[in-house]
Amino acid sequence: PTSVTTVPHESPLFSPQSTTQPLTTVAELTTTATAPTPLTTTVLVRVTSDEPFDRALLNSTSPEFTNREQRVKHEFEPIFKKAFPSFLRLTVIQFRSGSVITDMNLKFMMDMLPEDNNITQVIMNAVTTFNITSVDVRPTTDATT
């Protein structure tokens, strides 16, 4: 003898499609591990070059400022990358008169921060189109992650 069991449609365990599709949804969870950001520090560097000062360099939106900023980055970033494996980036802050004084921030990984005199030597010995007459390195106390 065979027996038949009937389940009403109102049953919370079944739906009318229960014979063809399960009610269970499977979601795949993916996690991504991120490496911790290294501790960095910024060093303020003032480079004086014996060149005529153009007052347009005082305006950070002027073409003169932008062109000189790009020139500084184009010439110095490869030098810093080669000399200091911990070098991350260079940011021009401003240009001032007194010939041309370039204030820039150099960002380094904290665990491999070069000595001030090493930074000065690298800049003074660099082969660039700037006629560098002096360098002043001023480390800051702002360690960031």
Disulfide bonds with the S-S distance in Angstrom:
none
